[in-house]
Structure formats: structure tokens, C-alpha cells
């Protein structure tokens, strides 16, 4: 649930903000919602938080012109869909997909899939580093988006951010 309406209905802000925004919180390292509770690695000072309709958490690193997004969902395709299919699903609307690498990695004590690729959306080509993880009936995905020719200046920051991920009770 997003808190966007607070900007458009300031008279209702005090009442609606408490009701709608209480269901999700991020304190800089821990995300909590009614459904998900998880920790992420260090958020570098160069990353600023941004709103994104399709992500639980999103950041913009203006220094490297990159975007970082984290999403999670539970009870949907958690157990019976392979990680490679879940990764492909993230790019269904994209064209000119070119996979540079794909490998299994350990993340929060589970097997995850790390993929690096380039793809175009609406004619704009970008470089993506994606991690997809299934844990406890939930699917988590982490995405770094940079210019198509970028070697991802914030790539090491992103890797540390993802490696710090852990689900919480």
C-alpha cells in the first residue's frame, strides 16, 4: 500500500496516514509490513529513497545514474515455479533481452539465482543485475538498473545490500 494520497488530500493526512502507512515501515535497514519482515544490507548515503509502484523499496543513486528496487510477495508462485522462470517473468514486457550471466548463489541460507542482462523497454536499453530468492512461501527479487553501457558503479554497493538480506520473524 502506498501513501501517495497524503500529498493530494492534506486535510485527511492526519487520519489516513496513520491507517494506511502503519502497515509498512522501513527504518533504513529493516522493512516491515503486514505480510513481510526483512532486513537488507547497508544502504549507502548516495542512495536516496524513491517511491515506485512496483517495488516495496526503491532507491536512486544519482552519482551512478542507477536505480535499486526490492520486491516481495507471499503465497503466490512460492514453491512450484523455478527461479529461472521467476526471473524471466520480471522481463516479459522487455525486448532485445541478452543474458550476460546467470548463476546460483547462496542468499539468507537458501539458493538464489543471480542474473545479469541487458534488455530494452519502450526502446530504452538498460543493464540489469537481478537476484531472485524463494523462502518460506515468499518470493523476493532485487534489481539494479543502470545504463546499458555502464559497468554499474554502484554494483558493489548493490551486492553488499543484497548479501545483507535476511528474513525476520
C-alpha positions as CSV (number, residue, x, y, z in Angstrom):
1,X,0.0,0.0,0.0
2,X,1.4,3.4,-0.9
3,X,0.9,6.6,1.0
4,X,0.7,8.8,-2.1
5,X,-2.8,10.1,-1.3
6,X,-1.5,12.1,1.6
7,X,0.1,14.6,-0.8
8,X,-3.2,15.1,-2.6
9,X,-5.6,15.2,0.4
10,X,-3.8,17.2,3.1
11,X,-7.0,17.6,5.1
12,X,-7.2,13.9,5.6
13,X,-3.5,13.4,6.2
14,X,-3.5,13.0,9.9
15,X,-6.3,10.4,9.9
16,X,-5.4,8.5,6.7
17,X,-1.7,8.5,7.2
18,X,-1.9,6.6,10.4
19,X,-4.2,4.0,9.0
20,X,-2.6,3.4,5.6
21,X,1.1,3.9,6.3
22,X,1.2,1.9,9.5
23,X,1.1,-1.3,7.5
24,X,4.6,-0.8,6.0
25,X,7.7,0.7,7.5
26,X,11.4,0.9,6.6
27,X,13.8,2.2,9.2
28,X,16.9,2.2,7.0
29,X,17.7,-1.5,7.4
30,X,14.5,-3.3,8.3
31,X,11.3,-3.4,6.3
32,X,8.1,-4.4,8.0
33,X,4.6,-4.8,6.5
34,X,1.6,-6.9,7.4
35,X,3.0,-9.7,5.2
36,X,6.8,-9.4,5.1
37,X,9.6,-8.6,7.6
38,X,13.1,-8.5,6.3
39,X,16.5,-6.8,6.8
40,X,18.7,-5.5,4.0
41,X,22.4,-4.7,3.9
42,X,23.8,-1.2,4.3
43,X,22.1,1.5,2.3
44,X,24.9,3.8,1.1
45,X,24.5,7.5,1.7
46,X,24.5,8.1,-2.0
47,X,21.2,6.2,-2.4
48,X,18.0,8.2,-1.8
49,X,14.7,6.5,-1.2
50,X,12.1,6.9,-4.0
51,X,8.5,5.8,-4.4
52,X,7.9,3.1,-7.0
53,X,4.5,1.5,-7.6
54,X,6.1,-1.9,-8.5
55,X,8.5,-2.2,-5.5
56,X,8.4,-2.4,-1.8
57,X,11.6,-0.5,-1.6
58,X,13.3,1.6,-4.2
59,X,16.4,3.8,-4.2
60,X,18.1,6.1,-6.7
61,X,21.8,6.6,-6.9
62,X,22.2,9.8,-8.8
63,X,26.0,9.6,-8.8
64,X,25.9,6.4,-10.8
65,X,22.5,7.0,-12.5
66,X,21.2,3.7,-11.2
67,X,18.0,2.5,-9.6
68,X,17.7,-0.2,-7.0
69,X,14.4,-2.0,-6.4
70,X,13.3,-4.7,-3.9
71,X,10.0,-6.6,-4.1
72,X,8.5,-9.4,-2.3
73,X,5.3,-11.4,-2.3
74,X,4.0,-14.4,-0.3
75,X,1.6,-17.2,-1.2
76,X,2.0,-16.7,-5.0
77,X,4.3,-18.9,-7.0
78,X,6.5,-19.6,-4.0
79,X,7.1,-23.3,-4.2
80,X,6.4,-24.7,-7.6
81,X,8.0,-22.1,-10.0
82,X,11.7,-22.4,-10.8
83,X,13.9,-19.4,-10.0
84,X,14.8,-19.1,-13.7
85,X,11.1,-18.8,-14.7
86,X,10.5,-16.2,-11.9
87,X,13.5,-14.2,-13.3
88,X,12.1,-14.4,-16.9
89,X,8.7,-13.2,-15.6
90,X,10.3,-10.0,-14.5
91,X,11.2,-9.2,-18.1
92,X,8.1,-10.3,-20.0
93,X,7.4,-6.9,-21.4
94,X,11.0,-6.2,-22.4
95,X,12.6,-6.7,-25.8
96,X,16.1,-7.4,-27.1
97,X,16.9,-9.4,-23.9
98,X,20.5,-10.6,-23.8
99,X,21.6,-12.7,-20.8
100,X,25.3,-12.0,-19.9
101,X,25.5,-14.4,-17.0
102,X,23.3,-16.4,-14.6
103,X,24.4,-18.4,-11.6
104,X,23.1,-20.0,-8.4
105,X,24.2,-18.2,-5.2
106,X,23.5,-18.6,-1.5
107,X,21.4,-15.8,0.0
108,X,20.0,-15.9,3.5
109,X,20.7,-19.7,3.7
110,X,18.9,-20.5,0.5
111,X,19.6,-21.0,-3.1
112,X,19.0,-17.8,-5.1
113,X,19.5,-17.0,-8.8
114,X,21.7,-14.1,-9.8
115,X,21.2,-12.9,-13.4
116,X,23.0,-10.1,-15.3
117,X,21.4,-9.0,-18.6
118,X,20.6,-6.1,-20.9
119,X,17.1,-5.5,-22.2
120,X,15.0,-2.8,-23.7
121,X,11.7,-1.4,-22.5
122,X,10.0,1.1,-24.8
123,X,13.1,1.3,-26.9
124,X,15.4,2.2,-24.0
125,X,18.2,-0.3,-23.4
126,X,19.4,-0.8,-19.8
127,X,21.7,-3.1,-17.8
128,X,20.2,-5.2,-15.0
129,X,21.5,-7.3,-12.2
130,X,18.8,-9.3,-10.6
131,X,18.6,-11.7,-7.6
132,X,15.5,-13.9,-7.1
133,X,15.0,-15.9,-3.9
134,X,12.3,-18.1,-2.6
135,X,12.0,-18.5,1.1
136,X,9.2,-19.7,3.4
137,X,6.5,-19.4,0.7
138,X,7.6,-15.9,-0.4
139,X,9.5,-14.7,-3.4
140,X,11.9,-11.8,-3.2
141,X,13.6,-10.0,-6.0
142,X,16.3,-7.4,-6.0
143,X,17.1,-5.4,-9.1
144,X,19.9,-3.0,-10.0
145,X,19.2,-0.9,-13.1
146,X,21.9,1.1,-14.9
147,X,22.6,2.5,-18.3
148,X,23.2,-0.2,-20.9
149,X,26.9,0.7,-21.3
150,X,27.5,1.1,-17.5
151,X,29.6,-1.3,-15.6
152,X,27.4,-0.4,-12.6
153,X,29.4,2.0,-10.5
154,X,27.1,1.1,-7.6
155,X,27.3,-2.6,-8.3
156,X,29.5,-3.4,-5.3
157,X,27.1,-1.4,-3.1
158,X,24.2,-3.3,-4.5
159,X,25.9,-6.7,-3.9
160,X,26.6,-5.8,-0.2
161,X,23.0,-4.5,0.1
162,X,21.6,-7.9,-1.3
163,X,24.0,-10.0,0.7
164,X,22.8,-8.3,3.9
165,X,19.3,-9.6,3.2
166,X,17.6,-11.8,5.9
167,X,14.0,-12.6,6.6
168,X,12.8,-11.8,10.1
169,X,10.1,-13.4,12.3
